[in-house]
Amino acid sequence: MPLLELKNLSIGYVDCRPHKVVHESINLLLGRGELTCLLGTNGAGKSTLLKTLGGFQQPLGGEIFLEGKELHLYARKELAQKLGVVLTDRVATGNLTVYELVSFGRYIYTGFFGQLSKEDHRMVKEALACVGIETFAHRNLLELSDGERQKVMIAKSIAQETPLIILDEPTAFLDLSSRVEIMLLLRKLASEQGKTVLLSTHDLDLALQLADKIWLMAKNREIASGIPEDLALSGHFNSFFDKESLSFDIQNGTFKISNQSFKSVSISAKEPVRIWLEKALIRNGYEISNSQTSIHIEANHIGFIITANKISTHVKTLEEVLNQLKSNGL
């Protein structure tokens, strides 16, 4: 049995008259212990879908089953023991410490008076250690960076001990190293602790490298679901994301910015120099050709030899290569 199952689900806004449908006929499964990334274009309904699955919005139609039971049949406290949700909205934390906020994840297990037991405190400490923030457990939340605050919110969800964690763009507004760190943490939760993690993200390359499954979402299209490799080989990445300025390189498994090519250049170089030479040339509007062209660049142990119009010029750096091409109108 899948942990989460969506059957003919329609999502949107019930407060509108008539109801505004954002997406419909959604049929998807979430497996246990998997990291699933929700990718898609702006306005496709990613946040609406996650808020609906988290119980914050009512579905317009269809059914959501969590561990075989319809989502709307769960009492609030019971649901909080089944799924944790981390949204992009910045939470007003006042003068709370890290430990105090993470401990909120345990109050669904406390009795009438809300007293934390030794077991609750143990789980809070384990959650802090799991995300690597135990050293600043007593720091004020207002002192933390965005990346640190995101770790705190994830720790709170871990302290809830839920089998499912849903996150809406957890890497938004973070620098590259923090984005990688958060994604690796979520991957670890799925692979080592058996959590089912569903998150929306715009980090396409990270999702390709770390996700067990990917959901591709766009307006007026059926949501495509599968492992990254199958979606790449089936052409789904191309059809969902390819634009004049962006394309998916199926050979390298990366998304590339497509500049207008002015001239073709042939090159002779060994990796990794070849890779970075290609990047520099493509970024500046040149097309790399596999056959001999009027412009040829060869990399050797002391730099680069540019041959054009039967004249060869030696330079030492890639910056000098680009400057030489531009200054000679090549």
Secondary structure, 3 states (H helix, E strand, C coil): CCCEEEEEEEEEECCCCCCEEEEEEEEEEECCCCEEEEEECCCCCHHHHHHHHCCCCCCCEEEEEECCEEHHHCCHHHHHCCEEEECCCCCCCCCCEHHHHHHHHHCCCCCCCCCCCHHHHHHHHHHHHHCCCHHHCCCEHHHCCHHHHHHHHHHHHHHCCCCEEEEECCCCCCCHHHHHHHHHHHHHHHHHHCCEEEEECCCHHHHHHHCCEEEEECCCCCCEEECHHHHHHCCHHHHHHCCCCEEEECCCCEEEECCCCCEEEEEECCCCHHHHHHHHHHHCCEEEECCCCCEEEEEECCEEEEEECCEEEEECCHHHHHHHHHHCCC
